[in-house]
Amino acid sequence: MSNESQQSNFFDETFSEEERKRLDRQLRLPGWNQKALKDSKVVIAGIGGLGTEIAKNLAMAGVGTLHLIDLD
């Protein structure tokens, strides 16, 4: 792995101060690409008990865009 991919992205300016505080543990991990999570989009079809928990966990992990679909 290159040295660049080994560095943490804690001081990456693409994250606001609020995001840095919330995502502190993940941003400090070498090789963790939090920017890729921030730029990602996820669709969840079915927002019952399991879908809600998955959506919550993805939001807490820093996924950029969540599209939630529920036909009930």
mmJSON file of the N, C-alpha and C atoms, coordinates in Angstrom:
{"data_MODEL":{"atom_site":{
"group_PDB":["ATOM","ATOM","ATOM","ATOM","ATOM","ATOM","ATOM","ATOM","ATOM","ATOM","ATOM","ATOM","ATOM","ATOM","ATOM","ATOM","ATOM","ATOM","ATOM","ATOM","ATOM","ATOM","ATOM","ATOM","ATOM","ATOM","ATOM","ATOM","ATOM","ATOM","ATOM","ATOM","ATOM","ATOM","ATOM","ATOM","ATOM","ATOM","ATOM","ATOM","ATOM","ATOM","ATOM","ATOM","ATOM","ATOM","ATOM","ATOM","ATOM","ATOM","ATOM","ATOM","ATOM","ATOM","ATOM","ATOM","ATOM","ATOM","ATOM","ATOM","ATOM","ATOM","ATOM","ATOM","ATOM","ATOM","ATOM","ATOM","ATOM","ATOM","ATOM","ATOM","ATOM","ATOM","ATOM","ATOM","ATOM","ATOM","ATOM","ATOM","ATOM","ATOM","ATOM","ATOM","ATOM","ATOM","ATOM","ATOM","ATOM","ATOM","ATOM","ATOM","ATOM","ATOM","ATOM","ATOM","ATOM","ATOM","ATOM","ATOM","ATOM","ATOM","ATOM","ATOM","ATOM","ATOM","ATOM","ATOM","ATOM","ATOM","ATOM","ATOM","ATOM","ATOM","ATOM","ATOM","ATOM","ATOM","ATOM","ATOM","ATOM","ATOM","ATOM","ATOM","ATOM","ATOM","ATOM","ATOM","ATOM","ATOM","ATOM","ATOM","ATOM","ATOM","ATOM","ATOM","ATOM","ATOM","ATOM","ATOM","ATOM","ATOM","ATOM","ATOM","ATOM","ATOM","ATOM","ATOM","ATOM","ATOM","ATOM","ATOM","ATOM","ATOM","ATOM","ATOM","ATOM","ATOM","ATOM","ATOM","ATOM","ATOM","ATOM","ATOM","ATOM","ATOM","ATOM","ATOM","ATOM","ATOM","ATOM","ATOM","ATOM","ATOM","ATOM","ATOM","ATOM","ATOM","ATOM","ATOM","ATOM","ATOM","ATOM","ATOM","ATOM","ATOM","ATOM","ATOM","ATOM","ATOM","ATOM","ATOM","ATOM","ATOM","ATOM","ATOM","ATOM","ATOM","ATOM","ATOM","ATOM","ATOM","ATOM","ATOM","ATOM","ATOM","ATOM","ATOM","ATOM","ATOM","ATOM","ATOM","ATOM","ATOM","ATOM","ATOM"],
"id":[1,2,3,4,5,6,7,8,9,10,11,12,13,14,15,16,17,18,19,20,21,22,23,24,25,26,27,28,29,30,31,32,33,34,35,36,37,38,39,40,41,42,43,44,45,46,47,48,49,50,51,52,53,54,55,56,57,58,59,60,61,62,63,64,65,66,67,68,69,70,71,72,73,74,75,76,77,78,79,80,81,82,83,84,85,86,87,88,89,90,91,92,93,94,95,96,97,98,99,100,101,102,103,104,105,106,107,108,109,110,111,112,113,114,115,116,117,118,119,120,121,122,123,124,125,126,127,128,129,130,131,132,133,134,135,136,137,138,139,140,141,142,143,144,145,146,147,148,149,150,151,152,153,154,155,156,157,158,159,160,161,162,163,164,165,166,167,168,169,170,171,172,173,174,175,176,177,178,179,180,181,182,183,184,185,186,187,188,189,190,191,192,193,194,195,196,197,198,199,200,201,202,203,204,205,206,207,208,209,210,211,212,213,214,215,216],
"type_symbol":["N","C","C","N","C","C","N","C","C","N","C","C","N","C","C","N","C","C","N","C","C","N","C","C","N","C","C","N","C","C","N","C","C","N","C","C","N","C","C","N","C","C","N","C","C","N","C","C","N","C","C","N","C","C","N","C","C","N","C","C","N","C","C","N","C","C","N","C","C","N","C","C","N","C","C","N","C","C","N","C","C","N","C","C","N","C","C","N","C","C","N","C","C","N","C","C","N","C","C","N","C","C","N","C","C","N","C","C","N","C","C","N","C","C","N","C","C","N","C","C","N","C","C","N","C","C","N","C","C","N","C","C","N","C","C","N","C","C","N","C","C","N","C","C","N","C","C","N","C","C","N","C","C","N","C","C","N","C","C","N","C","C","N","C","C","N","C","C","N","C","C","N","C","C","N","C","C","N","C","C","N","C","C","N","C","C","N","C","C","N","C","C","N","C","C","N","C","C","N","C","C","N","C","C","N","C","C","N","C","C","N","C","C","N","C","C"],
"label_atom_id":["N","CA","C","N","CA","C","N","CA","C","N","CA","C","N","CA","C","N","CA","C","N","CA","C","N","CA","C","N","CA","C","N","CA","C","N","CA","C","N","CA","C","N","CA","C","N","CA","C","N","CA","C","N","CA","C","N","CA","C","N","CA","C","N","CA","C","N","CA","C","N","CA","C","N","CA","C","N","CA","C","N","CA","C","N","CA","C","N","CA","C","N","CA","C","N","CA","C","N","CA","C","N","CA","C","N","CA","C","N","CA","C","N","CA","C","N","CA","C","N","CA","C","N","CA","C","N","CA","C","N","CA","C","N","CA","C","N","CA","C","N","CA","C","N","CA","C","N","CA","C","N","CA","C","N","CA","C","N","CA","C","N","CA","C","N","CA","C","N","CA","C","N","CA","C","N","CA","C","N","CA","C","N","CA","C","N","CA","C","N","CA","C","N","CA","C","N","CA","C","N","CA","C","N","CA","C","N","CA","C","N","CA","C","N","CA","C","N","CA","C","N","CA","C","N","CA","C","N","CA","C","N","CA","C","N","CA","C","N","CA","C","N","CA","C","N","CA","C","N","CA","C"],
"label_alt_id":[null,null,null,null,null,null,null,null,null,null,null,null,null,null,null,null,null,null,null,null,null,null,null,null,null,null,null,null,null,null,null,null,null,null,null,null,null,null,null,null,null,null,null,null,null,null,null,null,null,null,null,null,null,null,null,null,null,null,null,null,null,null,null,null,null,null,null,null,null,null,null,null,null,null,null,null,null,null,null,null,null,null,null,null,null,null,null,null,null,null,null,null,null,null,null,null,null,null,null,null,null,null,null,null,null,null,null,null,null,null,null,null,null,null,null,null,null,null,null,null,null,null,null,null,null,null,null,null,null,null,null,null,null,null,null,null,null,null,null,null,null,null,null,null,null,null,null,null,null,null,null,null,null,null,null,null,null,null,null,null,null,null,null,null,null,null,null,null,null,null,null,null,null,null,null,null,null,null,null,null,null,null,null,null,null,null,null,null,null,null,null,null,null,null,null,null,null,null,null,null,null,null,null,null,null,null,null,null,null,null,null,null,null,null,null,null],
"label_comp_id":["MET","MET","MET","SER","SER","SER","ASN","ASN","ASN","GLU","GLU","GLU","SER","SER","SER","GLN","GLN","GLN","GLN","GLN","GLN","SER","SER","SER","ASN","ASN","ASN","PHE","PHE","PHE","PHE","PHE","PHE","ASP","ASP","ASP","GLU","GLU","GLU","THR","THR","THR","PHE","PHE","PHE","SER","SER","SER","GLU","GLU","GLU","GLU","GLU","GLU","GLU","GLU","GLU","ARG","ARG","ARG","LYS","LYS","LYS","ARG","ARG","ARG","LEU","LEU","LEU","ASP","ASP","ASP","ARG","ARG","ARG","GLN","GLN","GLN","LEU","LEU","LEU","ARG","ARG","ARG","LEU","LEU","LEU","PRO","PRO","PRO","GLY","GLY","GLY","TRP","TRP","TRP","ASN","ASN","ASN","GLN","GLN","GLN","LYS","LYS","LYS","ALA","ALA","ALA","LEU","LEU","LEU","LYS","LYS","LYS","ASP","ASP","ASP","SER","SER","SER","LYS","LYS","LYS","VAL","VAL","VAL","VAL","VAL","VAL","ILE","ILE","ILE","ALA","ALA","ALA","GLY","GLY","GLY","ILE","ILE","ILE","GLY","GLY","GLY","GLY","GLY","GLY","LEU","LEU","LEU","GLY","GLY","GLY","THR","THR","THR","GLU","GLU","GLU","ILE","ILE","ILE","ALA","ALA","ALA","LYS","LYS","LYS","ASN","ASN","ASN","LEU","LEU","LEU","ALA","ALA","ALA","MET","MET","MET","ALA","ALA","ALA","GLY","GLY","GLY","VAL","VAL","VAL","GLY","GLY","GLY","THR","THR","THR","LEU","LEU","LEU","HIS","HIS","HIS","LEU","LEU","LEU","ILE","ILE","ILE","ASP","ASP","ASP","LEU","LEU","LEU","ASP","ASP","ASP"],
"label_asym_id":["A","A","A","A","A","A","A","A","A","A","A","A","A","A","A","A","A","A","A","A","A","A","A","A","A","A","A","A","A","A","A","A","A","A","A","A","A","A","A","A","A","A","A","A","A","A","A","A","A","A","A","A","A","A","A","A","A","A","A","A","A","A","A","A","A","A","A","A","A","A","A","A","A","A","A","A","A","A","A","A","A","A","A","A","A","A","A","A","A","A","A","A","A","A","A","A","A","A","A","A","A","A","A","A","A","A","A","A","A","A","A","A","A","A","A","A","A","A","A","A","A","A","A","A","A","A","A","A","A","A","A","A","A","A","A","A","A","A","A","A","A","A","A","A","A","A","A","A","A","A","A","A","A","A","A","A","A","A","A","A","A","A","A","A","A","A","A","A","A","A","A","A","A","A","A","A","A","A","A","A","A","A","A","A","A","A","A","A","A","A","A","A","A","A","A","A","A","A","A","A","A","A","A","A","A","A","A","A","A","A","A","A","A","A","A","A"],
"label_entity_id":["1","1","1","1","1","1","1","1","1","1","1","1","1","1","1","1","1","1","1","1","1","1","1","1","1","1","1","1","1","1","1","1","1","1","1","1","1","1","1","1","1","1","1","1","1","1","1","1","1","1","1","1","1","1","1","1","1","1","1","1","1","1","1","1","1","1","1","1","1","1","1","1","1","1","1","1","1","1","1","1","1","1","1","1","1","1","1","1","1","1","1","1","1","1","1","1","1","1","1","1","1","1","1","1","1","1","1","1","1","1","1","1","1","1","1","1","1","1","1","1","1","1","1","1","1","1","1","1","1","1","1","1","1","1","1","1","1","1","1","1","1","1","1","1","1","1","1","1","1","1","1","1","1","1","1","1","1","1","1","1","1","1","1","1","1","1","1","1","1","1","1","1","1","1","1","1","1","1","1","1","1","1","1","1","1","1","1","1","1","1","1","1","1","1","1","1","1","1","1","1","1","1","1","1","1","1","1","1","1","1","1","1","1","1","1","1"],
"label_seq_id":[1,1,1,2,2,2,3,3,3,4,4,4,5,5,5,6,6,6,7,7,7,8,8,8,9,9,9,10,10,10,11,11,11,12,12,12,13,13,13,14,14,14,15,15,15,16,16,16,17,17,17,18,18,18,19,19,19,20,20,20,21,21,21,22,22,22,23,23,23,24,24,24,25,25,25,26,26,26,27,27,27,28,28,28,29,29,29,30,30,30,31,31,31,32,32,32,33,33,33,34,34,34,35,35,35,36,36,36,37,37,37,38,38,38,39,39,39,40,40,40,41,41,41,42,42,42,43,43,43,44,44,44,45,45,45,46,46,46,47,47,47,48,48,48,49,49,49,50,50,50,51,51,51,52,52,52,53,53,53,54,54,54,55,55,55,56,56,56,57,57,57,58,58,58,59,59,59,60,60,60,61,61,61,62,62,62,63,63,63,64,64,64,65,65,65,66,66,66,67,67,67,68,68,68,69,69,69,70,70,70,71,71,71,72,72,72],
"pdbx_PDB_ins_code":[null,null,null,null,null,null,null,null,null,null,null,null,null,null,null,null,null,null,null,null,null,null,null,null,null,null,null,null,null,null,null,null,null,null,null,null,null,null,null,null,null,null,null,null,null,null,null,null,null,null,null,null,null,null,null,null,null,null,null,null,null,null,null,null,null,null,null,null,null,null,null,null,null,null,null,null,null,null,null,null,null,null,null,null,null,null,null,null,null,null,null,null,null,null,null,null,null,null,null,null,null,null,null,null,null,null,null,null,null,null,null,null,null,null,null,null,null,null,null,null,null,null,null,null,null,null,null,null,null,null,null,null,null,null,null,null,null,null,null,null,null,null,null,null,null,null,null,null,null,null,null,null,null,null,null,null,null,null,null,null,null,null,null,null,null,null,null,null,null,null,null,null,null,null,null,null,null,null,null,null,null,null,null,null,null,null,null,null,null,null,null,null,null,null,null,null,null,null,null,null,null,null,null,null,null,null,null,null,null,null,null,null,null,null,null,null],
"Cartn_x":[0.83,0.0,0.873,0.394,1.156,1.038,1.976,1.981,0.737,0.248,-0.927,-2.162,-2.343,-3.523,-3.42,-2.205,-2.007,-2.335,-2.308,-2.53,-4.004,-4.266,-5.655,-6.156,-7.468,-8.043,-8.718,-8.218,-8.804,-8.732,-7.671,-7.501,-7.9,-8.558,-9.051,-10.08,-9.905,-10.78,-12.153,-12.418,-13.751,-14.752,-14.265,-15.132,-15.244,-16.466,-16.684,-16.22,-16.131,-15.739,-16.728,-18.016,-19.049,-18.873,-18.582,-18.362,-17.123,-16.066,-14.85,-15.114,-15.932,-16.254,-17.07,-18.048,-18.937,-18.223,-17.331,-16.675,-15.232,-14.904,-13.528,-12.814,-13.441,-12.764,-12.475,-13.42,-13.208,-12.148,-12.163,-11.222,-9.781,-9.566,-8.203,-7.591,-8.388,-7.868,-7.077,-5.824,-5.049,-5.678,-5.786,-6.327,-7.84,-8.535,-10.002,-10.407,-11.232,-11.616,-13.006,-13.071,-14.345,-14.945,-14.101,-14.604,-15.435,-15.028,-15.807,-17.187,-17.279,-18.583,-19.419,-18.781,-19.497,-20.051,-19.336,-19.747,-20.707,-20.944,-21.772,-23.262,-24.045,-25.505,-26.041,-27.014,-27.581,-29.095,-29.716,-31.173,-31.575,-32.523,-33.061,-34.548,-34.96,-36.374,-36.947,-37.9,-38.511,-37.959,-38.732,-38.265,-39.048,-39.013,-39.593,-38.553,-38.627,-37.689,-36.241,-35.96,-34.589,-34.101,-34.936,-34.549,-34.239,-35.014,-34.786,-33.442,-33.129,-31.857,-30.679,-30.812,-29.754,-29.559,-30.656,-30.571,-29.885,-30.241,-29.628,-28.127,-27.736,-26.315,-25.528,-26.101,-25.421,-25.265,-26.286,-26.203,-25.126,-25.072,-24.063,-22.651,-22.519,-21.208,-20.741,-21.664,-21.278,-21.609,-22.505,-22.919,-23.566,-23.197,-23.622,-25.096,-25.683,-27.081,-27.808,-28.923,-29.776,-31.12,-31.553,-32.889,-33.691,-34.753,-35.559,-36.889,-37.241,-38.475,-39.294,-40.554,-41.453,-42.848,-43.434,-44.743,-45.889,-45.618,-46.683,-47.306],
"Cartn_y":[-1.18,0.0,1.241,2.256,3.492,4.192,5.062,5.819,6.685,7.215,8.087,7.349,6.094,5.342,4.891,4.896,4.498,5.622,6.879,8.002,8.138,8.665,8.901,10.133,10.246,11.406,12.333,12.331,13.153,14.634,15.073,16.49,16.843,15.92,16.175,17.301,18.316,19.487,19.244,18.052,17.763,17.502,17.397,17.147,18.402,18.738,19.891,19.549,20.566,20.345,19.411,19.59,18.733,17.278,17.069,15.703,15.086,15.882,15.351,14.889,15.642,15.241,13.952,13.858,12.696,11.441,11.604,10.463,10.28,10.849,10.896,9.547,8.5,7.191,6.63,6.782,6.251,7.049,8.363,9.204,8.969,8.524,8.313,6.982,6.102,4.805,4.947,4.508,4.554,3.644,4.143,3.348,3.366,3.932,4.002,5.138,4.855,5.869,6.415,7.31,7.891,8.745,9.342,10.163,9.317,8.071,7.183,6.927,6.759,6.59,7.855,9.011,10.286,10.508,10.062,10.245,9.166,8.128,7.007,7.287,6.53,6.613,5.204,5.063,3.755,3.842,2.823,2.715,1.544,1.783,0.721,0.615,-0.545,-0.794,-1.622,-1.055,-1.719,-1.142,-0.291,0.379,-0.141,-1.449,-2.058,-2.038,-3.008,-3.073,-3.197,-4.091,-4.3,-3.149,-2.697,-1.598,-0.32,-0.058,1.129,1.052,-0.096,-0.277,-0.152,-0.719,-0.613,0.839,1.559,2.975,3.79,3.543,4.253,3.998,2.739,2.395,2.976,2.98,3.582,5.088,5.739,7.178,7.473,6.66,6.861,6.603,5.716,5.424,6.524,7.393,8.515,8.365,7.443,7.318,8.635,9.135,10.458,10.609,9.7,9.836,8.517,8.588,7.419,7.69,6.783,6.844,5.704,6.057,5.065,4.897,3.643,3.337,2.373,2.732,1.845,2.01,0.937,1.005,0.759,0.507,0.289,1.589],
"Cartn_z":[0.0,0.0,0.0,-0.659,-0.679,0.667,0.922,2.166,2.295,1.176,1.178,1.678,1.258,1.679,3.132,3.702,5.088,6.069,5.609,6.501,6.839,8.051,8.433,7.692,7.572,6.9,7.904,9.166,10.223,9.885,9.242,8.942,7.513,6.827,5.475,5.524,4.701,4.745,4.136,3.622,3.087,4.208,5.448,6.593,7.446,7.819,8.691,10.107,10.942,12.338,13.034,12.746,13.335,12.889,11.591,11.087,11.721,11.889,12.519,13.945,14.675,16.051,16.063,15.16,15.137,14.64,13.668,13.029,13.501,14.633,15.128,15.084,15.622,15.688,14.307,13.381,12.04,11.284,11.426,10.694,11.119,12.327,12.827,12.375,11.814,11.376,10.085,10.076,8.836,7.778,6.583,5.487,5.383,6.364,6.335,5.414,4.421,3.443,3.771,4.742,5.15,4.046,3.205,2.103,1.14,0.913,0.041,0.632,1.952,2.598,2.473,2.681,2.591,1.183,0.179,-1.214,-1.703,-0.911,-1.366,-1.211,-1.975,-1.938,-1.736,-0.825,-0.51,-0.591,-1.193,-1.235,-0.352,0.54,1.39,1.096,0.603,0.307,1.45,2.141,3.29,4.574,5.203,6.411,7.616,7.778,8.976,10.085,10.968,12.084,11.643,10.719,10.259,9.385,8.45,7.564,8.323,9.377,10.196,10.902,11.448,12.151,11.186,10.0,8.991,8.582,8.344,7.964,9.058,10.306,11.435,11.485,11.349,11.422,10.258,9.065,7.917,8.106,8.635,8.898,9.944,10.984,12.03,11.514,10.528,9.95,9.011,8.576,7.734,6.269,5.911,4.511,4.092,2.926,2.49,2.209,1.425,1.031,1.236,1.942,2.139,1.483,0.62,0.027,0.648,1.352,2.059,1.343,1.035,0.31,1.144,1.383,2.111,1.529,1.055,0.41,1.377,2.639,3.628,4.048],
"occupancy":[1.0,1.0,1.0,1.0,1.0,1.0,1.0,1.0,1.0,1.0,1.0,1.0,1.0,1.0,1.0,1.0,1.0,1.0,1.0,1.0,1.0,1.0,1.0,1.0,1.0,1.0,1.0,1.0,1.0,1.0,1.0,1.0,1.0,1.0,1.0,1.0,1.0,1.0,1.0,1.0,1.0,1.0,1.0,1.0,1.0,1.0,1.0,1.0,1.0,1.0,1.0,1.0,1.0,1.0,1.0,1.0,1.0,1.0,1.0,1.0,1.0,1.0,1.0,1.0,1.0,1.0,1.0,1.0,1.0,1.0,1.0,1.0,1.0,1.0,1.0,1.0,1.0,1.0,1.0,1.0,1.0,1.0,1.0,1.0,1.0,1.0,1.0,1.0,1.0,1.0,1.0,1.0,1.0,1.0,1.0,1.0,1.0,1.0,1.0,1.0,1.0,1.0,1.0,1.0,1.0,1.0,1.0,1.0,1.0,1.0,1.0,1.0,1.0,1.0,1.0,1.0,1.0,1.0,1.0,1.0,1.0,1.0,1.0,1.0,1.0,1.0,1.0,1.0,1.0,1.0,1.0,1.0,1.0,1.0,1.0,1.0,1.0,1.0,1.0,1.0,1.0,1.0,1.0,1.0,1.0,1.0,1.0,1.0,1.0,1.0,1.0,1.0,1.0,1.0,1.0,1.0,1.0,1.0,1.0,1.0,1.0,1.0,1.0,1.0,1.0,1.0,1.0,1.0,1.0,1.0,1.0,1.0,1.0,1.0,1.0,1.0,1.0,1.0,1.0,1.0,1.0,1.0,1.0,1.0,1.0,1.0,1.0,1.0,1.0,1.0,1.0,1.0,1.0,1.0,1.0,1.0,1.0,1.0,1.0,1.0,1.0,1.0,1.0,1.0,1.0,1.0,1.0,1.0,1.0,1.0,1.0,1.0,1.0,1.0,1.0,1.0],
"B_iso_or_equiv":[0.0,0.0,0.0,0.0,0.0,0.0,0.0,0.0,0.0,0.0,0.0,0.0,0.0,0.0,0.0,0.0,0.0,0.0,0.0,0.0,0.0,0.0,0.0,0.0,0.0,0.0,0.0,0.0,0.0,0.0,0.0,0.0,0.0,0.0,0.0,0.0,0.0,0.0,0.0,0.0,0.0,0.0,0.0,0.0,0.0,0.0,0.0,0.0,0.0,0.0,0.0,0.0,0.0,0.0,0.0,0.0,0.0,0.0,0.0,0.0,0.0,0.0,0.0,0.0,0.0,0.0,0.0,0.0,0.0,0.0,0.0,0.0,0.0,0.0,0.0,0.0,0.0,0.0,0.0,0.0,0.0,0.0,0.0,0.0,0.0,0.0,0.0,0.0,0.0,0.0,0.0,0.0,0.0,0.0,0.0,0.0,0.0,0.0,0.0,0.0,0.0,0.0,0.0,0.0,0.0,0.0,0.0,0.0,0.0,0.0,0.0,0.0,0.0,0.0,0.0,0.0,0.0,0.0,0.0,0.0,0.0,0.0,0.0,0.0,0.0,0.0,0.0,0.0,0.0,0.0,0.0,0.0,0.0,0.0,0.0,0.0,0.0,0.0,0.0,0.0,0.0,0.0,0.0,0.0,0.0,0.0,0.0,0.0,0.0,0.0,0.0,0.0,0.0,0.0,0.0,0.0,0.0,0.0,0.0,0.0,0.0,0.0,0.0,0.0,0.0,0.0,0.0,0.0,0.0,0.0,0.0,0.0,0.0,0.0,0.0,0.0,0.0,0.0,0.0,0.0,0.0,0.0,0.0,0.0,0.0,0.0,0.0,0.0,0.0,0.0,0.0,0.0,0.0,0.0,0.0,0.0,0.0,0.0,0.0,0.0,0.0,0.0,0.0,0.0,0.0,0.0,0.0,0.0,0.0,0.0,0.0,0.0,0.0,0.0,0.0,0.0],
"pdbx_formal_charge":[null,null,null,null,null,null,null,null,null,null,null,null,null,null,null,null,null,null,null,null,null,null,null,null,null,null,null,null,null,null,null,null,null,null,null,null,null,null,null,null,null,null,null,null,null,null,null,null,null,null,null,null,null,null,null,null,null,null,null,null,null,null,null,null,null,null,null,null,null,null,null,null,null,null,null,null,null,null,null,null,null,null,null,null,null,null,null,null,null,null,null,null,null,null,null,null,null,null,null,null,null,null,null,null,null,null,null,null,null,null,null,null,null,null,null,null,null,null,null,null,null,null,null,null,null,null,null,null,null,null,null,null,null,null,null,null,null,null,null,null,null,null,null,null,null,null,null,null,null,null,null,null,null,null,null,null,null,null,null,null,null,null,null,null,null,null,null,null,null,null,null,null,null,null,null,null,null,null,null,null,null,null,null,null,null,null,null,null,null,null,null,null,null,null,null,null,null,null,null,null,null,null,null,null,null,null,null,null,null,null,null,null,null,null,null,null],
"auth_seq_id":[1,1,1,2,2,2,3,3,3,4,4,4,5,5,5,6,6,6,7,7,7,8,8,8,9,9,9,10,10,10,11,11,11,12,12,12,13,13,13,14,14,14,15,15,15,16,16,16,17,17,17,18,18,18,19,19,19,20,20,20,21,21,21,22,22,22,23,23,23,24,24,24,25,25,25,26,26,26,27,27,27,28,28,28,29,29,29,30,30,30,31,31,31,32,32,32,33,33,33,34,34,34,35,35,35,36,36,36,37,37,37,38,38,38,39,39,39,40,40,40,41,41,41,42,42,42,43,43,43,44,44,44,45,45,45,46,46,46,47,47,47,48,48,48,49,49,49,50,50,50,51,51,51,52,52,52,53,53,53,54,54,54,55,55,55,56,56,56,57,57,57,58,58,58,59,59,59,60,60,60,61,61,61,62,62,62,63,63,63,64,64,64,65,65,65,66,66,66,67,67,67,68,68,68,69,69,69,70,70,70,71,71,71,72,72,72],
"auth_comp_id":["MET","MET","MET","SER","SER","SER","ASN","ASN","ASN","GLU","GLU","GLU","SER","SER","SER","GLN","GLN","GLN","GLN","GLN","GLN","SER","SER","SER","ASN","ASN","ASN","PHE","PHE","PHE","PHE","PHE","PHE","ASP","ASP","ASP","GLU","GLU","GLU","THR","THR","THR","PHE","PHE","PHE","SER","SER","SER","GLU","GLU","GLU","GLU","GLU","GLU","GLU","GLU","GLU","ARG","ARG","ARG","LYS","LYS","LYS","ARG","ARG","ARG","LEU","LEU","LEU","ASP","ASP","ASP","ARG","ARG","ARG","GLN","GLN","GLN","LEU","LEU","LEU","ARG","ARG","ARG","LEU","LEU","LEU","PRO","PRO","PRO","GLY","GLY","GLY","TRP","TRP","TRP","ASN","ASN","ASN","GLN","GLN","GLN","LYS","LYS","LYS","ALA","ALA","ALA","LEU","LEU","LEU","LYS","LYS","LYS","ASP","ASP","ASP","SER","SER","SER","LYS","LYS","LYS","VAL","VAL","VAL","VAL","VAL","VAL","ILE","ILE","ILE","ALA","ALA","ALA","GLY","GLY","GLY","ILE","ILE","ILE","GLY","GLY","GLY","GLY","GLY","GLY","LEU","LEU","LEU","GLY","GLY","GLY","THR","THR","THR","GLU","GLU","GLU","ILE","ILE","ILE","ALA","ALA","ALA","LYS","LYS","LYS","ASN","ASN","ASN","LEU","LEU","LEU","ALA","ALA","ALA","MET","MET","MET","ALA","ALA","ALA","GLY","GLY","GLY","VAL","VAL","VAL","GLY","GLY","GLY","THR","THR","THR","LEU","LEU","LEU","HIS","HIS","HIS","LEU","LEU","LEU","ILE","ILE","ILE","ASP","ASP","ASP","LEU","LEU","LEU","ASP","ASP","ASP"],
"auth_asym_id":["A","A","A","A","A","A","A","A","A","A","A","A","A","A","A","A","A","A","A","A","A","A","A","A","A","A","A","A","A","A","A","A","A","A","A","A","A","A","A","A","A","A","A","A","A","A","A","A","A","A","A","A","A","A","A","A","A","A","A","A","A","A","A","A","A","A","A","A","A","A","A","A","A","A","A","A","A","A","A","A","A","A","A","A","A","A","A","A","A","A","A","A","A","A","A","A","A","A","A","A","A","A","A","A","A","A","A","A","A","A","A","A","A","A","A","A","A","A","A","A","A","A","A","A","A","A","A","A","A","A","A","A","A","A","A","A","A","A","A","A","A","A","A","A","A","A","A","A","A","A","A","A","A","A","A","A","A","A","A","A","A","A","A","A","A","A","A","A","A","A","A","A","A","A","A","A","A","A","A","A","A","A","A","A","A","A","A","A","A","A","A","A","A","A","A","A","A","A","A","A","A","A","A","A","A","A","A","A","A","A","A","A","A","A","A","A"],
"auth_atom_id":["N","CA","C","N","CA","C","N","CA","C","N","CA","C","N","CA","C","N","CA","C","N","CA","C","N","CA","C","N","CA","C","N","CA","C","N","CA","C","N","CA","C","N","CA","C","N","CA","C","N","CA","C","N","CA","C","N","CA","C","N","CA","C","N","CA","C","N","CA","C","N","CA","C","N","CA","C","N","CA","C","N","CA","C","N","CA","C","N","CA","C","N","CA","C","N","CA","C","N","CA","C","N","CA","C","N","CA","C","N","CA","C","N","CA","C","N","CA","C","N","CA","C","N","CA","C","N","CA","C","N","CA","C","N","CA","C","N","CA","C","N","CA","C","N","CA","C","N","CA","C","N","CA","C","N","CA","C","N","CA","C","N","CA","C","N","CA","C","N","CA","C","N","CA","C","N","CA","C","N","CA","C","N","CA","C","N","CA","C","N","CA","C","N","CA","C","N","CA","C","N","CA","C","N","CA","C","N","CA","C","N","CA","C","N","CA","C","N","CA","C","N","CA","C","N","CA","C","N","CA","C","N","CA","C","N","CA","C","N","CA","C","N","CA","C","N","CA","C","N","CA","C"],
"pdbx_PDB_model_num":[1,1,1,1,1,1,1,1,1,1,1,1,1,1,1,1,1,1,1,1,1,1,1,1,1,1,1,1,1,1,1,1,1,1,1,1,1,1,1,1,1,1,1,1,1,1,1,1,1,1,1,1,1,1,1,1,1,1,1,1,1,1,1,1,1,1,1,1,1,1,1,1,1,1,1,1,1,1,1,1,1,1,1,1,1,1,1,1,1,1,1,1,1,1,1,1,1,1,1,1,1,1,1,1,1,1,1,1,1,1,1,1,1,1,1,1,1,1,1,1,1,1,1,1,1,1,1,1,1,1,1,1,1,1,1,1,1,1,1,1,1,1,1,1,1,1,1,1,1,1,1,1,1,1,1,1,1,1,1,1,1,1,1,1,1,1,1,1,1,1,1,1,1,1,1,1,1,1,1,1,1,1,1,1,1,1,1,1,1,1,1,1,1,1,1,1,1,1,1,1,1,1,1,1,1,1,1,1,1,1,1,1,1,1,1,1]
}}}
